[in-house]
């Protein structure tokens, strides 16, 4: 009986020890999140490695539905409405599938978030489908990678990379109307007027240089030592053809930047003044 109890105890102990061992995942999960437009994009995906195998045309069959990663299909979440490949996508979470080929990749957003791999996939649950062109790269990418690239206020790319293939998915967002409504409401009703933000909006989004100049001038009146705002004003003046005014503003900005010991803005102003004198 004692021998039997010892064997049972040893088995329980071994099971307990084994249960505490956590092995590395063959295709570890990664979450990447990018602030974009007035919201964010988050992607959760599993990352298989090639491990000496041929990927496209072997490990990943061509012209067949792929989970775009390993394990569960890649999950992509948009905090606000965007356009993906020119097609509107509402805010929410979606499963990202693809159909790779040498000529093009078909990108698919689907509602099947609870699917495993392609099991459970239903074409009737597709939200959008569109095609993008793959590109060949010189460098070998060992581990499947999804990343964000070419990030601008209203556009970015989701890049899929593996082996020597890169696929870029264009994402765009229309934030101009939202920004304009916020800026104009705040300029009218807020106790502290957002003149600096308004100057940037009218210059960079609305392309209304006179209003940009008007607002940056008011912003500087509230903070006369704001050398970053003064050089911004100089650039607007240059764009409007006021070279003398731009030069005067830039010199003032550089003087204040020197006082603050900001060599970056000293250089910015030197470069601007050089362009104004050419």
Backbone bond lengths (Angstrom), bond angles and torsions (degrees), N, CA, C in turn:
res aa  C-N    CA-C-N  psi(-1)  N-CA   C-N-CA  omega(-1)  CA-C   N-CA-C  phi
1 X - - - 1.470 - - 1.532 110.92 -
2 X 1.367 115.38 -42.12 1.471 118.63 179.21 1.523 110.98 -62.05
3 X 1.355 115.07 -39.07 1.468 119.52 179.86 1.519 110.72 -64.59
4 X 1.336 116.27 -40.43 1.469 121.30 179.04 1.518 110.86 -64.40
5 X 1.325 116.39 -43.65 1.476 120.69 178.87 1.529 111.13 -62.17
6 X 1.347 115.31 -38.48 1.467 119.73 179.71 1.519 110.88 -65.55
7 X 1.343 115.40 -40.46 1.463 120.00 178.84 1.525 111.04 -65.30
8 X 1.321 116.75 -42.37 1.471 121.50 178.54 1.523 110.13 -63.23
9 X 1.335 116.37 -44.46 1.465 120.47 179.37 1.527 111.25 -61.83
10 X 1.350 115.62 -41.96 1.460 120.51 179.81 1.519 110.89 -63.95
11 X 1.326 116.78 -39.68 1.473 121.03 179.43 1.521 110.91 -65.79
12 X 1.332 115.93 -43.30 1.476 120.43 178.78 1.520 109.96 -63.63
13 X 1.348 116.30 -42.99 1.464 121.06 -179.74 1.523 110.54 -63.11
14 X 1.335 117.76 -42.71 1.452 122.07 -179.98 1.516 110.51 -64.08
15 X 1.337 116.12 -42.88 1.474 120.48 178.18 1.517 110.81 -62.05
16 X 1.350 115.87 -40.49 1.463 120.92 179.82 1.522 110.90 -64.27
17 X 1.356 116.16 -41.45 1.460 120.17 179.30 1.524 110.91 -66.17
18 X 1.338 115.36 -43.94 1.462 119.66 -180.00 1.521 111.44 -62.27
19 X 1.337 116.22 -36.28 1.468 120.54 -178.18 1.518 111.85 -66.23
20 X 1.357 116.82 -21.81 1.454 120.17 -178.10 1.522 112.91 -88.16
21 X 1.342 116.44 -7.57 1.457 120.29 -178.54 1.525 109.54 -83.89
22 X 1.312 116.94 124.66 1.466 122.03 177.60 1.521 109.27 -114.96
23 X 1.323 114.65 113.29 1.459 119.95 -179.08 1.528 110.70 -85.02
24 X 1.340 118.42 149.34 1.476 120.39 176.59 1.531 110.48 -61.84
25 X 1.315 116.17 140.89 1.462 120.59 179.18 1.525 109.99 -70.69
26 X 1.324 118.63 134.20 1.467 120.82 177.89 1.529 112.35 -59.41
27 X 1.333 115.94 -34.54 1.473 121.46 178.57 1.525 107.76 -128.29
28 X 1.334 117.29 81.13 1.465 120.30 -173.62 1.521 112.83 -62.21
29 X 1.320 113.96 149.12 1.464 121.17 -179.40 1.525 110.32 -83.60
30 X 1.320 115.58 141.37 1.463 120.98 174.40 1.523 109.05 -131.12
31 X 1.311 114.94 143.08 1.468 121.35 173.88 1.519 108.07 -116.35
32 X 1.329 116.86 124.28 1.465 121.24 175.64 1.524 108.10 -119.86
33 X 1.307 115.38 135.10 1.468 120.25 -178.34 1.513 109.27 -131.99
34 X 1.314 116.06 134.62 1.460 121.90 -178.39 1.522 110.39 -128.98
35 X 1.338 116.34 124.05 1.466 119.46 169.17 1.519 107.74 -64.88
36 X 1.319 115.69 131.60 1.466 119.10 -177.25 1.513 109.68 -149.87
37 X 1.360 115.06 136.94 1.472 121.67 -178.43 1.536 107.58 54.90
38 X 1.338 117.80 -120.44 1.455 120.22 179.17 1.522 111.28 -110.18
39 X 1.328 115.80 17.19 1.457 120.73 -179.12 1.512 110.97 -144.88
40 X 1.327 116.60 -136.62 1.460 120.52 -178.56 1.528 110.53 -155.92
41 X 1.331 114.72 162.70 1.460 122.82 173.59 1.522 107.14 -125.85
42 X 1.329 116.52 130.61 1.467 120.69 178.46 1.524 109.55 -123.80
43 X 1.331 116.19 135.91 1.457 121.67 179.76 1.519 108.84 -126.46
44 X 1.333 115.98 129.15 1.464 122.74 176.63 1.523 107.30 -118.24
45 X 1.334 117.04 121.51 1.460 119.54 -175.58 1.520 111.33 -151.43
46 X 1.325 115.79 158.98 1.459 121.67 177.08 1.526 109.42 -98.05
47 X 1.355 116.52 145.34 1.452 121.80 -169.41 1.534 112.19 -117.16
48 X 1.316 117.86 89.49 1.463 119.41 174.10 1.523 111.04 -73.03
49 X 1.324 116.05 157.46 1.468 121.80 175.20 1.522 109.59 -114.83
50 X 1.323 115.89 153.86 1.466 119.43 -176.02 1.523 112.02 -72.76
51 X 1.344 118.54 -35.04 1.465 123.61 177.30 1.534 111.90 50.45
52 X 1.321 115.88 43.52 1.451 120.55 176.77 1.517 115.09 83.75
53 X 1.326 116.70 -1.60 1.460 120.44 -179.16 1.523 110.74 -90.48
54 X 1.303 116.61 153.75 1.459 120.71 171.16 1.524 107.38 -75.02
55 X 1.331 116.25 131.62 1.461 119.62 -174.49 1.523 111.32 -87.78
56 X 1.322 116.73 -74.89 1.464 119.93 -172.67 1.526 110.44 -80.07
57 X 1.320 114.62 124.73 1.453 121.20 -175.61 1.514 112.22 98.29
58 X 1.336 117.09 -4.70 1.467 121.03 178.41 1.525 109.29 -139.09
59 X 1.336 117.01 -80.74 1.465 120.29 178.41 1.529 110.43 -59.94
60 X 1.317 116.20 -41.43 1.475 122.21 174.13 1.527 107.32 -112.12
61 X 1.333 118.07 107.15 1.473 120.40 -179.08 1.529 111.23 -62.73
62 X 1.300 115.88 143.19 1.465 120.89 177.85 1.534 109.57 -82.75
63 X 1.325 114.25 148.83 1.468 123.25 176.81 1.522 112.75 62.19
64 X 1.332 116.08 25.64 1.458 120.71 176.01 1.522 109.23 -131.48
65 X 1.328 115.75 153.38 1.458 120.93 -179.13 1.520 110.91 -60.93
66 X 1.335 116.09 133.44 1.463 123.00 -179.52 1.518 109.23 -129.29
67 X 1.313 115.27 144.31 1.470 121.04 -179.42 1.528 112.21 -72.58
68 X 1.338 117.93 -6.65 1.467 124.90 -178.71 1.525 110.77 61.31
69 X 1.314 113.90 55.05 1.455 121.42 -179.06 1.512 108.36 147.07
70 X 1.335 116.58 -144.76 1.458 121.85 177.02 1.526 108.68 -131.08
71 X 1.332 115.24 168.72 1.464 121.87 177.19 1.527 110.83 60.10
72 X 1.334 116.80 -128.20 1.466 119.05 177.53 1.534 109.23 -68.27
73 X 1.335 116.85 154.89 1.463 117.16 177.23 1.535 110.99 -62.74
74 X 1.294 115.34 151.55 1.463 120.66 177.89 1.531 110.11 -57.51
75 X 1.322 115.45 135.78 1.475 121.24 -179.14 1.522 108.85 -108.34
76 X 1.317 115.80 129.33 1.468 120.91 179.16 1.521 109.25 -124.57
77 X 1.329 115.87 132.76 1.467 121.26 -176.49 1.523 109.87 -124.11
78 X 1.320 115.91 127.64 1.469 122.81 175.78 1.525 107.94 -108.76
79 X 1.324 116.63 127.75 1.470 119.49 -179.46 1.524 112.01 -80.27
80 X 1.344 116.24 -13.75 1.462 121.18 177.24 1.527 108.74 -148.10
81 X 1.303 115.63 164.66 1.462 119.81 -178.57 1.527 110.76 -63.30
82 X 1.342 115.61 140.30 1.459 121.74 178.16 1.528 108.10 -139.48
83 X 1.312 115.41 177.93 1.456 121.23 168.84 1.519 107.89 -115.53
84 X 1.310 115.74 129.33 1.456 122.27 -179.13 1.525 107.39 -116.89
85 X 1.332 115.58 116.74 1.457 118.32 -176.26 1.512 112.42 59.37
86 X 1.338 116.20 30.71 1.460 120.87 179.11 1.514 114.20 83.39
87 X 1.346 117.80 3.40 1.464 120.77 -178.83 1.523 109.91 -115.47
88 X 1.321 115.86 136.01 1.465 120.45 -174.84 1.523 111.27 -70.89
89 X 1.328 114.88 135.14 1.460 122.80 177.90 1.525 107.73 -128.76
90 X 1.332 116.20 124.61 1.459 119.87 -179.96 1.526 110.43 -74.93
91 X 1.318 116.30 160.65 1.465 121.10 176.44 1.526 109.10 -57.75
92 X 1.334 115.96 141.25 1.462 120.00 -179.98 1.518 111.25 148.08
93 X 1.333 115.46 -175.49 1.465 122.31 -178.83 1.523 110.24 -110.55
94 X 1.324 115.69 142.66 1.459 121.57 -176.78 1.523 109.97 -142.30
95 X 1.352 115.21 154.75 1.458 121.55 170.76 1.526 107.79 -86.52
96 X 1.339 115.07 134.19 1.460 120.49 -178.58 1.530 109.55 -102.23
97 X 1.312 116.04 111.99 1.462 122.25 175.05 1.526 108.95 -111.19
98 X 1.315 115.67 165.49 1.462 120.08 176.64 1.525 109.51 -151.96
99 X 1.326 115.30 159.83 1.461 122.56 173.44 1.528 105.99 -126.41
100 X 1.335 117.17 98.88 1.472 119.92 -176.91 1.529 112.71 -77.86
101 X 1.314 115.21 148.73 1.470 121.93 167.87 1.519 107.24 -155.46
102 X 1.309 117.03 168.37 1.470 120.75 179.21 1.515 111.47 -65.74
103 X 1.323 116.96 -33.87 1.471 121.49 -174.78 1.528 112.43 -83.49
104 X 1.339 117.10 -38.40 1.461 120.72 -177.78 1.520 109.50 -162.10
105 X 1.327 114.87 161.19 1.463 121.09 172.92 1.527 107.35 -114.73
106 X 1.327 115.71 133.59 1.461 119.45 172.86 1.523 107.50 -93.67
107 X 1.313 116.07 121.54 1.467 122.34 -179.65 1.520 108.41 -98.71
108 X 1.329 116.17 133.31 1.464 121.27 -174.61 1.525 109.79 -130.75
109 X 1.313 116.32 128.05 1.461 121.21 168.38 1.518 106.83 -104.17
110 X 1.332 116.24 131.05 1.458 121.60 -172.38 1.531 109.45 -134.66
111 X 1.303 117.17 155.14 1.466 122.15 -178.78 1.525 113.21 -81.61
112 X 1.335 117.93 -4.86 1.464 121.04 -173.11 1.508 115.27 -77.74
113 X 1.297 117.65 65.14 1.467 121.87 -177.11 1.524 112.89 -69.21
114 X 1.334 117.80 -22.97 1.465 120.58 -178.89 1.527 111.95 -92.94
115 X 1.325 118.19 2.72 1.461 121.01 179.37 1.526 110.64 -66.97
116 X 1.350 115.96 157.53 1.454 120.95 171.32 1.519 107.04 -113.79
117 X 1.325 115.75 115.76 1.460 117.76 -174.38 1.523 109.47 61.19
118 X 1.337 115.72 -130.80 1.468 119.29 176.41 1.527 111.03 -98.15
119 X 1.348 116.14 -1.01 1.465 119.17 176.67 1.524 109.44 -66.61
120 X 1.306 116.23 129.06 1.460 120.63 -179.46 1.515 113.73 93.15
121 X 1.345 115.93 -7.75 1.469 118.89 179.91 1.528 111.29 -63.14
122 X 1.328 115.63 134.76 1.460 121.78 176.07 1.522 108.85 -129.94
123 X 1.296 116.17 125.43 1.465 119.99 179.99 1.522 111.43 -61.06
124 X 1.332 116.41 -29.04 1.470 120.43 179.84 1.526 111.98 -66.00
125 X 1.350 116.81 -15.58 1.464 120.69 178.83 1.528 112.48 -96.28
126 X 1.335 117.04 5.94 1.467 120.27 175.57 1.522 110.16 -63.69
127 X 1.317 114.94 138.79 1.474 121.10 176.34 1.523 109.75 -98.37
128 X 1.316 117.14 -48.16 1.468 121.81 174.56 1.520 109.22 -143.64
129 X 1.342 114.34 153.42 1.469 122.68 172.32 1.517 107.57 -138.49
130 X 1.312 116.71 137.01 1.453 120.51 175.50 1.523 108.67 -159.79
131 X 1.314 116.56 164.95 1.455 121.21 -176.99 1.524 111.37 -111.48
132 X 1.322 115.47 143.85 1.469 122.21 173.75 1.523 107.66 -131.10
133 X 1.313 115.79 158.82 1.464 120.70 -177.33 1.527 110.16 -95.00
134 X 1.328 118.67 131.03 1.464 120.53 176.15 1.524 110.92 -78.23
135 X 1.314 115.78 157.66 1.465 121.22 177.10 1.524 109.07 -128.07
136 X 1.320 116.26 143.02 1.455 121.41 176.69 1.524 109.92 -88.13
137 X 1.325 116.36 140.04 1.465 121.22 179.63 1.529 109.62 -116.90
138 X 1.308 116.01 155.46 1.462 120.59 179.14 1.519 111.58 -74.72
139 X 1.329 115.20 -38.12 1.463 119.34 -176.23 1.526 111.45 -84.98
140 X 1.304 115.12 144.11 1.458 122.60 178.25 1.532 109.69 -85.32
141 X 1.339 116.85 126.81 1.466 121.94 176.48 1.522 107.27 -101.43
142 X 1.315 116.73 110.22 1.466 121.96 -175.30 1.529 112.23 -71.33
143 X 1.320 116.27 -44.17 1.467 121.09 -174.84 1.519 110.50 -108.97
144 X 1.321 115.95 131.09 1.464 122.15 179.94 1.527 109.89 -52.06
145 X 1.327 116.07 130.05 1.462 121.51 -172.60 1.524 111.37 -135.12
146 X 1.331 115.84 135.70 1.462 122.03 169.67 1.520 106.92 -122.01
147 X 1.327 117.06 129.46 1.453 121.00 -178.38 1.528 110.25 -145.80
148 X 1.330 115.03 168.52 1.467 121.62 177.39 1.521 108.84 -102.25
149 X 1.327 116.47 143.22 1.457 120.73 -178.99 1.525 110.47 -146.30
150 X 1.339 115.44 163.26 1.469 122.53 177.26 1.530 111.63 49.04
151 X 1.330 114.85 53.76 1.465 120.80 -173.76 1.528 110.51 -84.01
152 X 1.312 115.25 121.49 1.461 123.29 177.40 1.528 108.46 -127.67
153 X 1.344 118.20 169.66 1.468 118.78 -177.05 1.523 114.38 -55.84
154 X 1.345 117.70 -34.24 1.462 119.48 -176.00 1.529 113.51 -122.22
155 X 1.318 117.58 9.62 1.465 119.32 178.89 1.524 110.61 -155.05
156 X 1.321 115.34 152.78 1.454 121.45 173.40 1.522 107.58 -159.77
157 X 1.320 116.07 177.12 1.454 121.03 176.70 1.520 109.39 -127.16
158 X 1.325 116.30 139.56 1.460 122.01 168.28 1.522 105.78 -97.83
159 X 1.313 116.61 116.74 1.466 120.98 -176.55 1.523 111.07 -103.64
160 X 1.321 115.22 128.23 1.460 122.86 174.35 1.524 107.68 -104.98
161 X 1.340 117.18 124.89 1.462 120.89 -176.36 1.527 110.70 -132.58
162 X 1.322 115.72 133.35 1.459 121.40 172.09 1.517 108.46 -164.16
163 X 1.310 115.35 147.67 1.458 121.88 -176.22 1.537 107.60 54.92
164 X 1.317 118.58 -121.42 1.467 120.71 176.99 1.534 110.61 -119.14
165 X 1.331 115.01 37.59 1.467 121.33 -179.06 1.524 110.04 -124.57
166 X 1.311 115.80 134.74 1.465 122.43 173.15 1.519 108.93 -126.46
167 X 1.317 115.48 132.94 1.460 121.84 176.04 1.525 107.91 -122.94
168 X 1.319 117.07 127.92 1.470 121.57 -179.05 1.526 109.98 -110.81
169 X 1.318 115.43 124.56 1.465 122.10 178.92 1.525 108.14 -103.02
170 X 1.334 118.20 115.95 1.466 120.04 -178.97 1.529 112.39 -76.89
171 X 1.341 114.81 133.27 1.463 122.06 178.18 1.524 108.16 -123.51
172 X 1.315 116.52 132.24 1.468 120.28 177.14 1.530 110.01 -132.28
173 X 1.316 115.40 156.98 1.467 121.78 177.44 1.516 108.60 -143.74
174 X 1.312 116.28 142.13 1.463 121.05 177.55 1.522 108.38 -100.01
175 X 1.320 115.77 102.30 1.464 118.98 -178.42 1.527 112.23 -109.43
176 X 1.324 117.23 -5.93 1.459 120.58 -174.92 1.529 111.98 -58.59
177 X 1.321 117.22 -47.84 1.466 120.44 -177.07 1.523 111.49 -63.74
178 X 1.352 116.72 -41.36 1.463 120.48 178.63 1.519 110.92 -64.01
179 X 1.328 115.58 -45.57 1.461 119.78 -179.89 1.522 111.85 -61.91
180 X 1.331 115.10 -44.65 1.464 119.49 -178.22 1.518 111.14 -60.92
181 X 1.334 116.91 -42.62 1.461 120.50 179.61 1.529 110.84 -63.34
182 X 1.334 116.75 -42.15 1.462 120.60 179.38 1.528 111.60 -65.50
183 X 1.327 115.86 -45.29 1.467 120.83 -178.60 1.519 110.71 -62.12
184 X 1.320 116.76 -49.35 1.465 120.66 -176.38 1.524 111.61 -66.37
185 X 1.335 117.06 -36.34 1.470 120.02 177.50 1.521 110.46 -66.48
186 X 1.341 116.64 -42.99 1.461 120.63 -179.48 1.528 111.99 -67.76
187 X 1.337 117.46 -38.46 1.465 120.61 177.95 1.532 111.20 -64.35
188 X 1.309 114.76 -29.27 1.466 119.41 -177.81 1.523 112.50 -86.90
189 X 1.335 116.91 -38.91 1.458 119.69 -168.40 1.524 115.92 -115.31
190 X 1.327 118.11 -23.87 1.473 119.36 -175.27 1.522 111.28 -71.93
191 X 1.335 115.42 145.47 1.470 120.00 177.82 1.522 110.08 -66.84
192 X 1.335 115.67 -43.65 1.456 120.52 176.41 1.526 108.10 -101.51
193 X 1.293 117.11 109.87 1.460 121.68 -174.25 1.536 111.31 -72.87
194 X 1.323 117.58 135.31 1.475 120.64 -179.35 1.529 111.99 -86.08
195 X 1.317 116.60 63.37 1.471 120.04 -175.45 1.533 112.05 -63.79
196 X 1.338 116.73 -38.59 1.461 120.43 -178.68 1.535 110.47 -65.70
197 X 1.321 116.51 -46.43 1.459 120.31 178.38 1.538 110.97 -64.25
198 X 1.337 115.07 -37.81 1.465 119.33 179.13 1.529 110.97 -64.51
199 X 1.339 116.29 -39.94 1.467 120.05 179.10 1.525 110.52 -60.40
200 X 1.319 115.92 -44.17 1.468 120.10 179.53 1.528 111.27 -65.15
201 X 1.322 116.82 -40.83 1.466 119.86 179.54 1.528 111.27 -63.24
202 X 1.329 116.48 -50.55 1.471 119.44 -176.51 1.527 111.87 -66.88
203 X 1.322 117.01 -28.26 1.458 119.84 178.59 1.529 111.72 -80.08
204 X 1.324 116.88 -49.52 1.459 120.93 -169.33 1.523 114.77 -91.00
205 X 1.317 117.18 -27.01 1.467 120.02 -177.22 1.523 112.78 -110.18
206 X 1.313 116.47 -44.85 1.464 120.27 -175.22 1.524 113.00 -90.58
207 X 1.342 115.92 -14.09 1.469 121.64 -179.72 1.529 112.19 54.83
208 X 1.318 115.22 35.73 1.459 121.90 178.86 1.536 107.31 -107.28
209 X 1.334 116.18 88.27 1.464 120.89 -173.14 1.530 113.68 -64.16
210 X 1.337 119.79 -42.22 1.466 118.63 178.38 1.529 112.97 -58.38
211 X 1.346 117.40 -41.99 1.466 119.86 179.29 1.521 110.69 -70.76
212 X 1.333 116.51 -33.73 1.458 119.73 176.43 1.524 110.24 -63.50
213 X 1.334 116.70 -44.55 1.466 121.63 179.30 1.520 111.16 -63.98
214 X 1.321 116.36 -42.56 1.464 121.17 179.09 1.523 111.10 -58.87
215 X 1.321 116.70 -44.24 1.461 120.14 -175.59 1.521 112.80 -76.84
216 X 1.325 117.97 -36.27 1.456 118.20 178.42 1.528 110.41 -69.19
217 X 1.320 117.46 -31.92 1.467 121.23 176.32 1.521 110.61 -64.02
218 X 1.343 116.41 -42.12 1.469 120.70 177.74 1.525 110.95 -67.39
219 X 1.342 116.57 -36.15 1.464 120.13 178.30 1.528 110.37 -63.86
220 X 1.326 117.27 -40.56 1.462 122.17 179.84 1.525 110.80 -67.78
221 X 1.317 117.14 -35.59 1.468 120.69 177.46 1.531 110.50 -59.34
222 X 1.324 116.33 -33.46 1.469 120.59 178.77 1.512 113.62 -80.52
223 X 1.346 116.25 -18.91 1.462 120.78 179.45 1.527 108.29 -147.58
224 X 1.339 116.31 80.08 1.473 121.26 -172.23 1.532 114.91 -61.03
225 X 1.342 118.84 -19.91 1.455 121.05 -179.42 1.531 113.13 -96.88
226 X 1.304 116.55 11.98 1.459 121.27 -179.12 1.524 111.65 -77.02
227 X 1.323 116.85 79.98 1.471 121.53 -173.90 1.529 112.42 -61.83
228 X 1.355 116.63 -28.62 1.466 119.20 178.28 1.534 111.10 -68.83
229 X 1.336 116.15 -32.11 1.473 120.00 177.35 1.529 110.49 -76.80
230 X 1.337 116.15 -34.66 1.467 119.87 -177.33 1.526 110.74 -68.99
231 X 1.334 117.72 -39.65 1.462 119.09 177.71 1.533 110.33 -71.05
232 X 1.320 116.31 -29.92 1.470 120.25 174.94 1.531 109.46 -63.54
233 X 1.340 114.71 -41.24 1.462 119.63 176.09 1.523 110.31 -62.27
234 X 1.320 116.61 -40.63 1.469 120.80 179.73 1.525 111.34 -59.92
235 X 1.323 116.02 -40.00 1.465 119.80 -179.97 1.529 111.36 -67.60
236 X 1.329 116.59 -36.93 1.467 120.17 176.44 1.523 110.15 -65.84
237 X 1.336 115.60 -43.65 1.466 119.99 178.14 1.527 111.13 -60.25
238 X 1.318 116.33 -41.29 1.465 120.10 177.22 1.521 110.50 -60.64
239 X 1.327 116.66 -44.76 1.469 121.77 -179.41 1.526 110.97 -62.56
240 X 1.332 116.20 -31.38 1.474 121.05 -179.99 1.527 112.48 -84.81
241 X 1.328 117.03 -3.69 1.459 120.25 178.17 1.506 114.72 91.56
242 X 1.339 117.61 5.44 1.461 121.80 179.25 1.532 108.58 -90.71
243 X 1.315 116.78 80.34 1.464 121.58 -174.87 1.524 111.65 -67.79
244 X 1.330 115.95 -42.44 1.469 119.75 179.96 1.525 110.90 -62.73
245 X 1.325 116.37 -44.49 1.464 120.67 179.01 1.514 111.61 -64.26
246 X 1.342 116.18 -40.34 1.459 120.78 179.58 1.529 110.74 -63.73
247 X 1.330 116.59 -40.80 1.462 121.11 -179.76 1.524 110.76 -65.47
248 X 1.320 116.56 -42.04 1.458 121.11 178.86 1.531 110.82 -62.55
249 X 1.331 116.47 -45.11 1.469 121.04 179.82 1.522 110.98 -63.97
250 X 1.334 116.51 -41.98 1.460 120.32 -178.16 1.530 111.30 -65.27
251 X 1.311 116.66 -40.07 1.474 119.92 178.79 1.532 110.45 -63.09
252 X 1.334 116.27 -40.48 1.463 120.41 178.32 1.529 110.13 -64.48
253 X 1.324 116.52 -43.43 1.465 121.16 179.00 1.528 110.79 -61.11
254 X 1.321 117.04 -44.51 1.464 120.49 -178.83 1.525 111.17 -64.83
255 X 1.315 116.72 -39.43 1.467 120.69 178.49 1.531 110.64 -59.89
256 X 1.340 116.27 -45.07 1.469 120.65 -179.62 1.528 111.44 -70.32
257 X 1.328 116.58 -36.23 1.463 120.37 178.45 1.525 110.61 -65.01
258 X 1.329 117.12 -37.98 1.469 121.22 176.81 1.526 110.36 -64.01
259 X 1.321 116.30 -41.08 1.468 120.74 179.04 1.528 110.99 -60.42
260 X 1.343 115.37 -36.79 1.466 120.44 -178.87 1.531 112.50 -87.14
261 X 1.327 116.52 -5.85 1.459 120.34 -179.61 1.516 113.94 72.24
262 X 1.323 116.52 26.93 1.467 120.30 179.98 1.530 109.52 -95.33
263 X 1.330 115.31 93.89 1.460 120.58 -176.39 1.527 112.80 -68.13
264 X 1.329 116.59 -27.18 1.470 119.64 178.66 1.527 110.37 -60.73
265 X 1.331 115.89 -46.34 1.467 119.06 -178.21 1.521 112.03 -76.01
266 X 1.330 116.35 -25.13 1.472 119.10 172.96 1.524 108.87 -62.45
267 X 1.312 116.13 -45.46 1.473 120.62 179.61 1.525 111.35 -65.89
268 X 1.340 116.15 -42.24 1.471 119.84 178.56 1.522 110.40 -55.93
269 X 1.308 115.75 -43.99 1.465 120.00 179.95 1.523 112.53 -70.22
270 X 1.315 117.38 -37.88 1.472 119.95 177.03 1.530 110.15 -60.44
271 X 1.325 115.81 -45.30 1.462 120.47 179.74 1.525 111.36 -64.06
272 X 1.338 116.20 -39.99 1.461 120.13 179.23 1.512 110.88 -65.82
273 X 1.329 117.61 -44.11 1.455 121.30 -179.39 1.542 111.31 -64.59
274 X 1.330 115.54 -36.00 1.460 119.32 176.25 1.527 111.01 -61.56
275 X 1.347 115.90 -41.86 1.465 119.52 179.39 1.528 111.84 -68.98
276 X 1.321 116.12 -30.52 1.467 120.12 179.62 1.530 111.66 -73.75
277 X 1.318 116.05 -26.55 1.475 120.09 -178.03 1.537 113.19 -91.99
278 X 1.309 116.63 -3.37 1.464 119.07 -178.68 1.523 111.66 -76.33
